[in-house]
Amino acid sequence: MAAFWDDDRELVLLTLNEFDSLPDGTELTCIDGEVVVKGRDYIDDDTRLGHMAYGVTGDHPIRLAFIAAVDRKEHAR
């Protein structure tokens, strides 16, 4: 499952499985701010603690679903 990069929840990092499920043409953001496109640009598939240094921002469905899941879990406490 994805993970937040920072407390602002702007960048949600991806696992390799999540990355593999994305179609070519998907815009990804690196933790250093670089924006790349899957299928066009080089994307390092190195992982740390199961997550890539790339993720999704804005209204990407993976980001929105992850935020909703975390919010549900926090409100269930």
Residue pairs with C-beta under 8 A, 6 or more apart in sequence:
1 15
1 66
1 69
2 12
2 13
2 14
2 15
2 18
2 51
2 55
2 62
2 63
2 66
3 12
3 13
3 49
3 51
4 11
4 12
4 13
4 66
4 70
5 11
5 12
5 13
5 31
5 55
9 67
10 57
11 29
11 31
11 55
11 56
11 57
12 55
12 56
12 57
12 60
12 62
12 63
12 66
12 67
13 31
13 51
13 52
13 53
13 54
13 55
14 22
14 28
14 51
14 52
14 54
14 55
14 56
14 62
15 47
15 50
15 51
15 52
16 45
16 47
16 52
18 62
19 28
19 38
19 43
19 45
19 52
19 54
22 28
22 38
23 38
23 39
24 37
24 38
24 39
24 40
25 37
25 38
25 39
25 40
26 37
26 38
26 39
26 56
27 35
27 36
27 37
27 38
28 35
28 36
28 37
28 38
28 43
28 54
28 55
28 56
29 35
29 36
29 54
29 55
29 56
29 57
30 36
30 53
30 54
31 53
31 54
31 55
32 53
36 42
36 43
36 54
43 52
43 54
44 52
44 53
44 54
45 52
46 52
46 53
55 63
56 62
56 63
57 63
